[in-house]
Amino acid sequence: PYHISALFVVDLAEFRRLSVGDRLREIYHGMAGDPNSLSNLDQDLPNFAQHQVTIKSLPEEWLWCESWCSNSSKPSAKAIDLCQNPKTKESKISMAKRVVEEWVDLDSEVKELIGEEGGRLAGAGGATKDEL
């Protein structure tokens, strides 16, 4: 099957025992010569490697993405991937404001904190807001 998710759960003991990291590096090195093969590294590498490394997809609730998940499954999502929708090419910020209810408030809070910290540092002769 084609694995879309960029989120993986790994049994580290088994991963190390089977030298999976070494195999993935070898596969990556083989793919790196073709500039088109790594355009979606998080998908291309595991999908190409799945014949040598056992990969099972997690249920969509683990990484919800508007491009491939249903809206009805969004409330049970454990993580939301602001993946690029090839049909709309919408910016990540615009998508975040639309898809993640809390985004606007959290973004404002972070900007306020950066502004306060930048002002404090500039007043103390430290970094300016632009240097943070």
N, C-alpha and C positions, 0 to 999 in steps of 0.2 A: 504493500500500500504506500501511498504518498503521504509523508508526514509533514504537516504544515507548521505545527507548533515549534517555537524556539525554546520551549521550556522542557527540561528533561530531569528525571529523577534517576540517580545513579547509585548503585550498590558499590561503594568505593572499594571494598575488599575484593569483590569480583572483578571490578574494573581494573584494579592493579594486578590481580592474579592472572588475568587474561591479556595483560599489556594492551588494553584497548586504546590508551592514550597514544602509544607508539603507532598502532595501526591507523588511528585517525590522522596523526601527523603525516604518515606515509601517503594516505589517500589525499589529504590536503595538498601535499607537495606535488602529487601527480596531477591534480586538478588545476593548480596554480598557473600552469603554462597556458591554459585557455582562459582568456579574459572574460569570456561569456559564462564560464562554468561556475564562477564564484560571485555572480551578481546578487545572489540571495544566499550568502554563506550559511546562515542559520537553518536553511532548508536544504540547500544543495549538498552540503557535506553529509549530514545524517542520511539523506535519501540515497546518496551514492554509496555510502558505507553500509547500508542495512543488509547487504548480502554477506558481509564479513563480520558485522557486529549486530547482535540482536537488539532491535529497537521496537518499542511498543508505544503507541500514542497514548497520551493522557486524555481523560475525558475533557471536553471543551470547557467545563466549569473551571479547570485549572488555569487556563489562559484564554479568556474570551476575546475575540476579535470580530469587529463588525463585518469584515470581509467574508468570513467563513462560518460565523456562529449566528444562531437565531436570536432575535430580540427577546424571545421568551426565556432564553437561558441566561440572559445578562444578570438578573437579580441574584442568581446563585453563583456568579463568577467570583473566584478567589483572587484573580488578577485580571486587569484589562490591558490588552496590548493595543496601543494606538498605531496599528499597522497601516501602512500606506495602502489605500484603496486604489487599485489601478484604474478603476473606472472614473473616479472623481478627482484624483490627484490633490485632495484637500490637504492643507498644511496640518501638521501635528497639533499646533496650538489651537487652530480653529476646531479641529476634531475634538481635542481635549475639552474645550468649552462646551461643545455640543453633547459629547458622550459621557463625560464624568461630571455629575451634578455638582460635586464639591470643588471643582477646578477653579472657578472664578474666585471664590472666597479664599481658597488656599493660595492661589497666585497673588492675590492682593496682600495677603498676610506676609508672604515671603518678600514681596517688593517693599513693603513697609519696613520689615526687619533689615533688609539690605540698606535701605535709605538711612535708617537710624544708625546702623553700624558704620556705614560709609561716612556719615557726618561726624561721628565720634572719633574715627580714625583720622579724618582730615583735620579736625580741631586739635588733635594731639600731635600733629606733624607726621602722622603715619600715612598709610595708603589712602588714596582718594577713592571715591565711589567707582570711578572707571577702572581702577586698578584691582578691585576686588574680584 
